[in-house]
Amino acid sequence: MIGKRLKLARAAAGFSLRGLQAAMGNLVTAQAIGKYERDESMPGSDVLIALSRALNVTPEYLASDADLVLEDVAFRRKVVTRRKEEARIEGGVLHFVERYLSVEAALHLPSREWSRPRGAPFTVREAVEAEQIAEEVRRHWGLGTGAIQDLAELLEERGIKVLALDLVDVDGLTAYVAHSRSAQLSDRSRVADSAQVPVVVVNARAWGERQRFTMAHELGHLVIQTRAGRDAESAAHRFAGAFLVPAATLRAHVGNHRSAISRGELLELKKVFGVSAQALAYRCRDLEIISSREFRRLFRDFSRLGWRTPPYEEPFAMKSLARPRRFERLCYRALAEGAISETQAAELLGLTVRDVRARMAGPV
Amino acid sequence: MRAILKVVLCDCAVAIELRRTGLVDLARRWRIKLAVTDLLFERELRGSTTSPWGSVNSTAPTAYDGVTAQNGKEFRVERLPPETLQRAMVLYRQCARLSLQDACTLTLARQRAWLLATMNAAVACAATELGVDVCDFDWLRRELLRFEESAARDSEKPVSSIEDVRDPYGAIEHSSG
């Protein structure tokens, strides 16, 4: 009954059967764990607790039968990521989406089909073509040419689930979550069985401006496809810049051509657009507002100030996205309406009941 | 000495209120067994809220208003045997409004014909649908105080005074003493 999940969690944790036995303090034998994995026997609740502790998952994760799979996973890596780390991230994404769909089901909300612009994904030959696609997405979503205040909220409203996870060596990723073809769906998981759910994951440790750029970059991956041999990353990068900092709006702020631009001016623009000074410098170069020489000068300056090395902190750093807000709001709404129990809300949010009560009450 | 009433607590709210109002001692005096599942104990009373895949959101303390320190004396921690856990999982998968913890407590109460105490409407509703006898903190408090008043008034044994809360599953046992 818990076999499939147990096997996945053990693989993600990198344990052998004997290793897991040891991590559980030899509460049960490796043979017994093997039987649980083959669904030949069931553990008692004490063993379930010990398993979830050793594997660093919740008992609910092991108890769930949601048969979700990740499709078209694209990692935005800093370095080559280990398979074990990828499995951990993928497990986290699946478990999050499972809980998200569960609360939507409790509220009888149809899992929103994402608002894909007509014709998307668009094929691009050169990265510069991503500019037009960014304009098209803005037009389709009725965003005008102004700065986007809350990108995470915007994506959530358009049906893209946004998740912040602790990531190592990965800035973000995009994927679709779908039910596996063989899924026998229970009431709990029979929620979005028709469509793929797009998910964008950002690094919870990154600064807000970096998270925003990553979200826009991952949106680029959802709406752009590149021809074989073309650089999808460059296209997604160009899309992100154009989506967050529309060309006409930037030009209205800084002019069409500049021989130089100061660091202070970039930091002021950062407050307007919610992107890093470095992203703005890239944008100015891409739009040929500044020369490559001025761009290099700026980046030498940024390096000297330590903005290009971890923790990548610039002045006026923006607050990180701690956790997905729509999901949290839905949990509180479901609880207030009696659609879920208090302990269910606590489980979904990864909190204790007391924490949930304190948050429901709000500051006094 | 056998318990005259067995109550399984579905959420910490009841545990906290019982403790806050000093009714835990009264319950013990009247041989009312108060139990929690080990899942509830691990998650709420011990304060080990571990979010999936390593991220921890909780600001939970390591003990829940001191309840943990007294555990074993105040609340009996119940382990679910494999077949009970299996039934609880079936219920959990069928009912999106319930947590695994809720499903385990409901299944335990149903199997052992114990009274289920909760302050949550969603759980109470599910319990009623499953035919599990359910009460809230106010009911427990009233009953305990009634025992006391009754005993003080006519010095009778408490058994007769709770017969009116007997449930069809036999959650109430007669004292042997």
Interface residues (C-beta under 8 A of the other chain):
Chain A: M1 I2 A12 S41 M42 P43 G44 S45 D46 L48 I49 S52 R53 N56 V57 T58 P59 E60 Y61 A63 S64 D65 R88 I89 G91 G92 H95 F96 S102 A105 A106 L165 D166 S186 D187 R188 S189 A204 R323 A334 G338 A339 I340 S341 E342 T343 Q344 A346 E347 L349 G350 L351 T352 V353 R354 D355 R357
Chain B: C10 D11 C12 A13 T37 D38 L39 L40 E42 R43 E44 G47 S48 T49 T50 S51 P52 W53 G54 S55 V56 N57 S58 T59 A60 Y64 R79 L80 P81 P82 E83 T84 L85 Q86 M89 Y92 R93 Q94 C95 A96 R97 L98 S99 L100 Q101 D102 C104 N120 A121 A122 V123 C125 A126
